[in-house]
């Protein structure tokens, strides 16, 4: 709808410009107005030229940098998910080494029970829980959360993904997904006159999205009894 | 003797060119207005993409100053057509003139307009970036292509000027043809629409001849040769029109 409206608006502006030519023509004959025109156009061009050095002086540190190579992190993420589905589980050390996999939280909880059950709340369907037993009984649960590569176009925003909220109470580990996050990006395309000679597509850049999966890696004391309940397919003991 | 005539023609054309620059200078206001309107539209973004899943939504707004260039193209097209109209021809009345000098001065005016339009329309892209920098949340701006390389800016200016020269030639020829016969007011759009519909491939290859050229020197050569041909035909037709009148 907005596209139709904007096209209509463009058409109307075109008509307005044509009519300006048609009806304002007598004013163009004013013999002395050229001085004013030269002044106005000169000022306009002067201001625009002055803006060029200003543009190059602006600090660019706040901008979003695009990824130089997104293929490898995405491939690495897909490979990891494929391994999970095929029951090939990584260790925490593996996850730390994988390119494109980002650890977004690390927490330790004191155990208040000899058993551990799980409460995975709605919205956590994309979360894969891996449990690894420690070599000792230290009475603590270590939880690390990982997120796989998340891209839109060439922009990697994996590090902006919030970790889930995790709590351990009365032998129950609860996992709650963060509130829905909204990301807004602004992309500037070069003019088509430049793109023609720079082998660039001036219209719309490839903005395909690659959405992330989450991995919750839990390290539990050796003798802790684990009750996966009905969530056996989402919680894996490695 | 021949050489004297040439000098006279050139000096007369040059005087007319200067005179027309002053007389038609108000045309540049329309360009300024068109560019400011296009800038205003460009600030709203040229496209929007959004996607998401249950956890998050991502949207990307794309901005470009291409619309400013397109508006400038329309301006030079209309300006070129206008120069051939009777109302504008009246401006030449106080001058000693003939068809060739009138055409040469018109072409000189159009070339000046193309250079001015090419510079300003490409530089409005710089203004767009600066406005975005100060008004938008910078943490949302993707750095790619925001920082415009100076060489790219010069390239953009050159290419825009060349395109404007080509379009002004087409506009001028259209104006001259309609002066020869008003039937061309209907024939020209009919031919353009007809070719684009019936001979789509020919029409597309004509457009691609310029738009898909990725070598700047070759592109410049194509535009210059085509423009010389178009303006040459315009001058010839204009002379014939004058003789027949």
Interface residues (C-beta under 8 A of the other chain):
Chain A: X6 X9 X10 X13 X14 X17 X18 X20 X21 X24 X25 X27 X28 X29 X30 X31 X33 X34 X37 X38 X40 X41 X44 X45 X48 X49 X51 X52 X54 X55 X56 X58 X60 X62 X63 X64 X65 X66 X123 X125 X126 X152 X153 X154 X155 X157 X161 X177 X178 X180 X181 X182 X183 X184 X185 X186 X187 X188 X189 X190 X191 X192 X193 X194 X196 X197 X198 X199 X202 X203 X204 X205 X207 X209 X211
Chain B: X21 X22 X23 X24 X25 X26 X27 X28 X29 X30 X32 X33 X34 X37 X41 X45 X46 X47 X49 X51 X53 X54 X55 X56 X57 X58 X59 X60 X61 X62 X63 X64 X65 X66 X69 X74 X75 X78 X82 X87 X91 X116 X119 X120 X122 X123 X124 X125 X126 X127 X128 X129 X130 X132 X133 X136 X138 X139 X140 X141 X142 X143 X144 X145 X146 X147 X148 X150 X152 X153 X155 X156 X159 X160 X163 X211 X212 X213 X214 X215 X216 X219
